[in-house]
Each structure stands twice: as C-alpha cells, then as structure tokens.
Amino acid sequence: MSDYDYFDSLIRRKRVGLWYRNTWLYPRICRYLGGQVLDVGCGIGDMVSYRPHQTIGVDVNPKAVEYCRSRGLIVQQMQPDRLPFPDAVFDGVVLDNVLEHLEKPEPLLAEIHRVLRPGGTFVVGVPGEQGFASDPDHKRHYPETVLIRCVQKAGFEPAKIFHQPFRSRLLDRRFRYYAIYGVFRRR
C-alpha cells in the first residue's frame, strides 16, 4: 500500500472510532504517561491532538506528517527505524498499532529505548487475532506472551498488560478492533 493509499484509509475512518479513542482508549493509555511523550507512527495525529502540549509525533508517511502539521500539531518526519531525537529525551513513548507492520521490530525498539529516559514508560498496542488477519500489510502477530518477550529483549520490563475493550478470547478471534496493550519501563 502506498503512503497516499494508507493516509486516505486513515482519513476515511469513522467518527465513532475517534470518539472511542478519545473517550475510552487515550484516557486509559494516558494513566501511565507523564511528562514529554513521543507518539511513534502517529498517523493522522489522534494521540498528539488528544495530548497536544506534551506530545510530539513522528511518522514515516510524508502525507500524514503534512496533514498533522496543517492541523498545528508538532509532528516530524522519521526515516524507518531512525528517530530524529537525541538520547534519553522523552518520559514516555507510545507505539500504537505499528509493531505488527514491521518484519524486524528490533531496530525500532532499540531506537525507542535510546530516546526514552531510564525508568521511562513505553506503551505498545497490537491488534488481536482478528485485527491482525484483517490487514494485508501486517507482518507479525503478537499474542500477549510474544509481545512481552519481544519488548523485554529490547531492554524493557513489563509493568502492566491490558486488553481493549477488555480481555476476551471471543473478541480476540472475532472483533477486528480488539487490541492488547503493554505498559513497560525502560531499564
């Protein structure tokens, strides 16, 4: 899928999705975040606009970056697996529905570790079984144990795992928007 096709798919999302993120998902994620936060793979900037004064976004898609900037959001272009920031500058990092798009997540996870302050919070969300199967661009599936193991290898310790909207094997298999979130601390 081209950058323009992917951007157009983000723009066409339904308003109910934004309502869900702003009233349910982002308040839950933000419980674990404080200080300056980086949203990696910010897309059209939903998280950045939810928490605009303390959140910076980055994305590889130039059309998404341009769109976010036109909305007055602080978003920068990034190259794949390279964050344009010095070491240890963020208190938190969010990686929401990005990890599953990467064949090799280790370089990006190393970059996140590099820009996050020691003890900082890393929140990562991945789709459940049905959500993973619904997008042909998804490369790797991350059930809960696989997600934890992958992120631990990158130098993070798990603090909390939660499921959206709640833990359910049935929703995992049948509901496209079911997701698993991990809250990790940088060692």
Buried (B, 14 or more C-beta within 10 A) or exposed (E): EEBEEBBEEBEEEEEEEBEBBBEEBBEEBBEBBEEBBBBBBBBBBBBBBBBBEBBBBBBBBEBBBEBBBEEEBBBBBBEEBEBEBEEBBBBBBBBBBBBBBBEEBEEBBEBBBBBBBEEBBBBBBBBBBBBBEEBEEBEBBBEBEEBBEBBBEBBBEBEEBBBBBEEEEEBBEEBBBBBBBBBBBBE
